[in-house]
Amino acid sequence: MRAMYASFLRAISFTLLMALAAQLQFAMAGEPQPFQPIRFLITASPQEIPANGKSTSIITVQVDDPSIPDGTEVRFISSMPDTTIEPSAILRNRIARATLRSGTTPGIAIVTAFFGVSRESVEVRLLPPQAAMSRDANLIIVKGDYLSYSPGDDFITASGYSRFIHMGVKVECDVRMNIFLSKRILVAEGEAGKNSVTITCGENKLHCDRLVLDYERQEGTMIQTAPQPRKLGIRWLTVIEEEEKMPRLQAPEPDYSIDQTWIRAKEIIIYPGEKIVLKRAQLYARGNRLISLPIHVIPLSTYGLRMSSRGFANQIISYNSYGGLQIDFPLYFHADTKGTGALRLQYFGSHGFGVYRPGFTVSLEESYVLGENSEGVILLEALTRPERNFRLEHLQRLGMQSMMRISADYFGGKDLLTRIDYIGQLGSFDLGIEAFYNRTSFGSSWNTQAMVQLPMRSIGKSGFGYSVVGYLTLGSGRYASGSFSQGIDFDFYSPPYRLGKATSLSFRGGISAFNSDDGLRLGRSAMLSLNHQLSRFGMLSISYSYDSGSLFYGGRTTNESLMLNFYGNIGRNWSIALSASKSFSSDSTYGYLHIVRSLGDRWRLRLGGSYQGYSGMSTVDYDVSVAYRLGDLWISLNWQKSRRKVFLEIGSYVY
């Protein structure tokens, strides 16, 4: 049986890789690309949804470049195999929109939108229901007796008593805590022999002397020295004792040098992709204190206003020898415990390097906190231009077991999207309601969906589990699935099947029933995943997903896809990221490969490539970059096939 499974999965892997290689070869031998890559705005509303298999996030693409006409087909793909997204949408009034449906596995789904050689991505967090109800679920909060942040290395170190909170999980230790934000790795150490490092989600609590944790995937390893030395793996606070099943994480080497810039603080709050707030901050350069501030704010980006070809990073000003100068300068008119307000002076470069057309503009950003249970953000983007955007998101916690989110997006004065989400609990059941209204010059639509879920239950000690979710929908217009419809899904899970010390096979299946104006329909779903640990290099995973009952606002559809992923390190100097996906239902293929080589402490070499194929068309792109870090500033020399240019970038390179 094992040999049959192994042969079957090797055949799938070989077939996928050969198909990708063949299409890459065809694309490389084809005609030149019709245009250069351009930046565009991509947002998710909301950016955090429960991992219940039914909740949705609306992905919106806004293209401001005049070289991309209305009627262009925008393709979408998600990095998580058990999530489902509408494969494409047509650009109308410079807006294209698709719906992402959550899977049942917590984690981060990276949604990529692409057309031609252009692509952008946005993260959607799939949270356990209990984490989705927490005000702090999407934040990273770090407190400590002695707490410091290095902007150059994007690294936090704390000594003495330290606390870390994220996605409903809390880590505490009494010796040292290091957080590598760019790697999403946390290392916590306690006094030897006392198991003083704790990790808890409110229900389960684990103790150890040392913890290495991927805090986004919620998996890692811990070491205990008492009552006897042993190493354990953890995944969502479930202990893994078998060594071959343990996650393989490599903790980066911390740099405590006083030669770099440090900011000491009593508390650090990270709003992912938006800003870092440091309370009672003290700025040090080469060991000398320069200034003290009650609150210091470091902008990351403003909900997708990433301005350079690879992200604006923490730089306020950057320069590209091809795209020109780019500026995102925040003038904070208040920053306190009630929120932050900033007027952003912005200049966008040319040749597709900015998400808006070239030139100056002004944006207004106001983040507010009305109390422990109420907060939000208001954004007025590109105020000086006709294509200005308005965005609002408000979070209101209604109690220990419930939360409401209200959002509104008005794009370019032509496209209005409003949405209300409710998440709560009733006994052993999770409740969810989502409703939205969309108005454009082409018409309007609305939809409401209510869900009741019995979360996954284990069947004794067999390792098998099941979950049940029922839902009702009511709507009208483009995204409606009928005047009134009802459905129920039953999902079941199997324990991992070992194919060797480093290889495992897992399976999830389901059946569904859906009743609408078209009558009763039955559906089935399955996901087969092969995971192989390549020694200390990293994890290779291949997933096949099939769902004949995928529910979108437009009704039922069938989705079938094959996905390959590899993320790993070769020694201390090489890192590799590989992802490839083939959608059989939409006849599209997408893949990318990134290789980064560290050449000492300051030099980096990056090789990248991507492939996109759909509707009988295919494009391939690749790039080479050499970068040098001067203090907190990156200086890079780049070449990109689609641009057919060598260009210099200062202040905007991200590794």
N, C-alpha and C positions, 0 to 999 in steps of 0.2 A: 504493500500500500504506500509506504513512504517513497519507495523508488518511483512508483507511478506518479505521485504528486510532484516529486522533484523534477521528473522528466517533463511533465506537463508545464510546470511553471518556468523551467528553463526554456522551453519552446516558446512560451508567451514572451519572455524577456528577449529572446533572440529575434523573434518576429518583429517586436516593437522597435528594437534598435536598428534592425536592418531596414525597416520601413522609413524610419527617421533619416538614416544615412542616405537612402536612395532619394528621398525628397530633398535633402540638403544638397546632394550632388546635382539634382535637376535644377534647383533654385540657383546654385552658384554658376551654372552654365547658361542661365536664362538671360532675359533682357535686363538692362540697368533699371534701378528703382525709379518710379515716376517722380518722386519728390523726396526731400530730406525729412528726417524725423522732426516732429514738433512736440513741444510740451502742451499738455492740456490739463484741465482741472477735473479731478475725480473725487467724489465724496460718497459716503455711505450713511444712510439714515434709517435706523440708528447704527452706531459703530459697535455696540455691544448687544447681543441677543442671547436668550437661553438656548442651550444645546438640547432641545427637545424634539428635533426633527420636523417641526412645523413653523416655528417663528421665522420671520422674514426681515431682510434689510433691503432697502431700495438703493441701488447703485446708480448714481447720476454722473454722466460725462458732459462737460461743457467745453466746446472747442471754439476758441476765439480767433484762430488763424484764418484769414480770408482765403488761403489756398485750398482749404478743405471745404467743399461745397455741401449744402444740405442734400440729403439723399445718400450720403456715404454710410455704408454698413459698418457698424462698430461691433466687434466680437468680444465676448467675455468668457473668462475661465476662472475657476477657483482652485486653490492649491490643496484643499482638503477633500479627499475622495468621497466622503459620504455627504458633503454639501451638494446642493443642486442650484445651478444658475441658468437663467435664460441664455441661450447661446449667442444671440445677436439682437441688435436694435438699430433702427434707422435714425440718422441725425436729422432732426427737424428743429428749426429755429436755433440751430447750433447746440441742441440738447439731445442726448440719447439716454435711455433709461432701461435698466434691467432689474429683475428681482432675484435675490439670493435667498434660498431656503436653507435653514440650519440643518446640520446633521445631529447625531446623538453623541458625538465625541467632543469634549471640551478642548479648546485650543484656539489657534489663530488661523483664520482663512484669509489668504492673500488673494484678493480678486484683481485680476489683470484685465484691462481693456486695451484692445489693439486694433489698428487698421494700418495698412501699408507697412512701413517700417517704424511707426510710432506706437508707443505703448506707455501706460502708466498703471500704477497699482495702488490699492488702498487696503488696509487691514480691517477685518471684521472679527471681533472677539466673540467666541462661542463659550459662554460661561455656564458652570453648573447653576441650576436655578437658585440655590441659596446665595451664591456669589452675586448673581445678577440683581438681587434685592439690596445689596450693600451699596451705600453711597461711595465707598472707597474702592469698589470693584475695579474700576478702570484706572485708578490712580496707583502710584507707587509712593508710599510714605515711609521715610526712614528717620528714626530718632536715635540719639546716642549721647553719651557723656562727652565724647570727643569725636566730632563728626566733620569730615572734610570732603570737598568735591574738586576733582581735577578736570577743568573744561577741555584741556588738550587731549586727555586720554578717555574722556567720558567715563570716569571711574570714581566711585565713592568708597571711602574707607572710614571705619569707625572702630574705636577701642573703648574698653570698659563695657558697661551695660548698653546693649544696642537692640533696636527693634525694627523689623521690616514687615510691611503690610501690603498685600497685593492680591486681587482676585479672591478675597475672602480668606486668604491664608496668612498666618502670622508666624514669623520666625524671631526668636529671641536668643541672645547669647551674652556671655559675660567677659569674653577676652577680646576677640576681634571679629569684625564683619567686613568683607570686601564685596562690592557689587560692581560688576563689569557691565555697564548698561548696554553697550553696543553688542556684546555677546549674550546678554540676558542670562548671565550666570551669577549666582550668589554663593559665597563661601563664608560659612559661619563656624567659629571655633570657640570652645569653652574650656574651662579648667579641666585638665586631664583627670580622668577617672571619676568625674562627678556627673557625667551625662547632663551638663547644664545647658546644652543647646536644645531648644524645643521648637517644634513645628506643629501647628494646630490649625484646624479649620472650624473650630467650635465644637465639633463632635468627636473627632479623633485627635489624639495628642501623642507625638512621638518624642523620644529623648535620645540624645547622642552626644559625643564629644566633638565631632566634626561633620559638617554637612556641606555637600556640593550640590546645588540645585539649579536646574533650568526653570526659572520661575514663570515662564510663559507656558511651557509644556507641562509644568508641575511634575517633573521627574528628576531623579538624581540618585546620589549614594550618600550613606551616612556610616560613620565609624563609631563603634562603642568599645570602650576598654574595660568596662565593668558591667556585670560581674566577671565577664571573660571577653577577651578581644575578639571582635568579629566585624565584618563588613556586610552591610545590607543595602539593597536597592529599594527605592520608593517610587511609586507612580500614583499621583492623586491621593497621597497619604496611605496607600496600601503597601505593606511591607513585602519585598521580594527577597527571598532567601537564596534561591538558586543563582549561582554566579553567572551562568550563561544567559540568564534572563535580565540581569541588571542593566540599566542604562549606562552607556559609556560616555562620560563627560570628562573633559580635560580642562582643569582650572587654569586660566591665564596667569602669567607671572605679574604681580603688582609692581608698579613703579612708585616708590615713595620719595623720589628725589625732590629736594627743596628748590632745585633750580627751575622747576616749572611753576606755573601759576596755580595757587590753591585758594579755595574759598571755604573757610570754616563756618559752621552753622550749628544751631541747636536742633533744627528740623529741616528736612528736605522733602518737598512734595513735587513729584514728577507727573505732569499731565502729558501722556505719550503723544508725540508728534506735535505738541503745542508749545509747552514752556516748562521750565524748572523754577520753582519758587524756593528760595533759601531764607529761612527766618533767623534773625539775629546774626547776619552775615558779616564776616571779616575777610577782606581781600588781601592775600599775601603774594608777593613777587620776590623770588629768590630769598625767601625767609623773612622778608621785611613787610610789616603790616602797612598797607597803603590807606585803607579807609574802612570804616565800620558803618553798616546800614541796618535799620530794623528789619527791612525786607528787601531782598534783591531778586530780580526776575531775569532769567536768561531765556530769550525766545528761541524756540526750535523751528516751528513753522506755524502758519495760521490756517489750519484745516485744509491743507492741500496747496497753499501758496508756496510750494517749493519752486525756486526760481531758476536754478542752474540745470544743466543737463543731467546731473546726478544728485541733485538735492542741495539746498542752500546751507545745510548743516547749521552751525551756530554762528556763521559769519554774517555780519550786518552788511558788508560791502564785498563784492567779488568782481573779478574781471575775467573776461573771456576774449581772447584775441580775435575770435570769429564773431561771437555774439555781442561783444561790447561790455559796457559797465552794467552791473545790476545792484540794486540797493533795496534793502528792506530794513529801514531804520525806525525803531519804535520810540516815540516820545511819550513816556509814562506820565500821565497827569495825576494818577493816584495808584498806590500799591500798599494795601494793608490787609488786615484779617477779613475785611468785608469784600475783598476782590481786587482786581487790577483793571486799569483802564489805560489805553494807549492809542495815540494817533500815529499811524504807520505811514512814513514817507517812502514811496516805492518808485523804482525805475526798472522797467523791464527791457531786456536786451532783444536783439533782432535775431533773424535766421532760426526761429523756432525754439530759442533757449528759454523763453518766458511763457508762462501760462496765459498771459494777456498780451495784447499788441504792444509793440515797442513804445517807450515814452514814459513820462511821469504820471503818477496818480497818487491818490491818498485813500487809505482805508482806516476805519475806526473799529476798535475791538474793546469790548467791555465784558469782563468776567465778574460775576457777582455771587456773593454768598449771603443769603437771607437768614441763615441759621444752620443748625446742625443737620436739618433735614431738607434744606432747600438751597439750590444753587443753579447757575446757568451761565450761558454765554450769548452775547449779541455781536454779530459781525456785519459791518457795512463795508463792502469791498468795492474798490475802484469807483469811489464816489464822484470823481470828476469825469467819468465816461458814461456814454449811453448804456453800455453793457453792465452796469453796476449790479451787484448781487446783495441781497439781504438774507441773513441766516440767523435763526434763533433756536436754541435748545435749552429747555428747562427740565431739571430733575427734581421731583418731589417725593420724599419718602413719607408714606402714609401710616407707617407703623413698623413693628419689627418684622412683619410678614408680607409687606406689600410696598410697591413703588410705582410711580407714574412718570412717564417721560412725554413732554410736549415739544414738538419741533415744527418749524416753518422755514421753507427755502423758497426764495423768489429770485429766479435766475434771469438776468438780463432784462428785467421788466416785462417778460413775456410768459414765463413758466412758473406757476405757483404750485408748491407741494406742501401740504400740511399733514401732520401725523400725530396720533396719540397712541401710546403704548401703556398697558397696565400689566404688572407682574405681581402675583400674590400666591398664597398658599391657603388651602382649606383642609385641615387634617393631614392626611397622607398624600393629598393631591396637589399638584402645581396648577395654577390658573394663569391664563394669559389672554389678553384682549389687545388687538391692534386694529386701528382704523385710520384711513387716510383719504384725502381729497386732492385731486390733481386737476388743474385748469390750465389749458394752453389755448393758443389761437386755433388749434385744430379740434377743440372740443374739451370736454371734461369727463372725469370718471371718479368713482368713489368705491370703497370696499371696506368691509368689516369682517374680522375673523376672531372667533372665540375658541379657546383650546382648554381642555382639561386633560392632564397627564398623570398617570400612575408611574412614577419614576422606576428605573430598573430594579427588579427584585431578583435575588439569587435563588436558585432551586437547590436548597440544602447545601451540601458541600461539593456538589458535582462540578462547579465552575460554570454551569449554564445559567443564563438569566433571561428575563423578558421584561418588556414594558408595553404599556397600552396608552394610546392618546386618541381622544375623540375631539371633533371640531365642527363648527358651524360657520358658514360664510354667507354674506349678503352683500350685493353690490350692483353697480350699473356702470356701463361704459367700457373703455378699452381694457381695464384690468379686472373686470368682473367675471366671476365664474358661474353666472346664472343669478336669477332673482333670489333664490334661496337654495342652498345645498348643504349636505351633511356628509360626514365621513368618519371612519374609525380605522386606526392602524394598529397592528399587533407586530412587534419586533422581538426577535429572539437572538441570543448571543451564545457563542460557543467558547469554551476555554481555548487558549492557544495550543496548537498541535505541534509538538517538537519534531523537526526533521533533522536534527543534529544539535550539537552544542551551541552553535551560533545562529541557527535558522529556525524560525517559527512560522506557522501558518494560522491565521485566524479567520473566522467566518461570522458574518452577521446577515440574517435574512428577515423577511417580513412579508405579511400579507395585508391588504387593505381593501376597504369597500367604500365607494363614493357615490352618493346619490344626488342628481341635479335635474335640471329640466330635460336633459338627454336620457334620463333613466339611470338605473343602477349599473355601476361599473366595478369590476374587481381588478386589483393590481397585485403585483408581487415585486419584491426587491431582494437584492443580494449584493454583498460586498465581500470579496476574497482578497486578503492581504498577505503578502509574503515579506517577511523582514529578515534580513541577514546582516549580522554584525561582522564587518570586515576588520577583524582583529582590533587594533586601537585606532584604525583610520576613520571609522565612522559607520553610519547605518545606511544600508541600501534597502529601499522598500519598493515593491511593485504591488499595485492595487487595481483590481477589476471591479467596476461598479455597474449595476444594472437596476433600473427602477422603471417599471411600466405604469406606475400610478403616481408620478410626481405631480403635486398640486401647485399650480400657480394661479394668479388672479385671472389669467386667460383660460383656465380649465386644465384638464389632465393632459400630460404629455409623457413620452418615453425618453429616458436618458440612459445612455450606455457609453462608458468610457474606460480607458486604460491609462494608468499613470505610473511614472517612474520617478523616484526622488533619491538623491544622495547628497548628504552634507557631511563633510569630514575634514580632517587635518592629516597631513603627512609630516610627521615631525613637528617642530615648533615654527617652521617657516612657510609651510604651504597650507593653504585652505582651498577647498573645492566645493562648489555648489552646482548641482546638476538637477534639472527638472524637465520632464517631458510628459506631455499629455495628448492622447488621441481620443477625440469624441466621435464615436461611430454614428450617433444620432444626428449630429450637425455636420459631419464630414469635415472636421477641422483638426489641425495638429498644431501644437505650440510647444516650444522647447527652448531652454537657455542653458548656458554653461559659463560659470565664472571661476577663474583661477587667480589667486592672489599669492604672490611670493614676497615675503619680508626680506629685505636686503639690509640687515642691521636694524638699528633702532629708528632710523629716520626715513629710509628709502623703501618704496613699495613698487612692485611691478604687477600690473593687472592685465589679464587676457580675458576677453568676453566674447560671447557669440550667442545669437538667437535665431530661431526659425519660426515662421508663421505660415501656415498653409490652410486655405479654405476656398470653397466655391471655385475650384479649378485654378486658383491663383496661389502663388507662393512667394515669400520674400525671405531673404537671409541677410543678416547683418553681423558684423564683428568689429571689435575695437581693441586697441592696445594703448596702455597708459603707463607712464613712469612718473612717480610722484615723490616729492621730498617735503618733509615736515620741518618748517622753520618756526620753532616755538609752538604756538597754537594754530599756525597757519599752514595749509597745504598748498604747494606749488606743483603743478603737474603739466606734462607734455602729453598730448593725446592725438590719436588718429582713429577715425571712424570710417568704415567702408561706405556707409550710406551718405555721409557728408563729403567724402573724398577730399578731406582737409586735414592738415596737421594744425592743431590749435593749442594755445597755452591757456591754462586756467589758474587763477590765483584766488584762494579763499573759498572755494566751493567744492572741493573734492572730498568724497566720502568713501572710506574703505570699511 
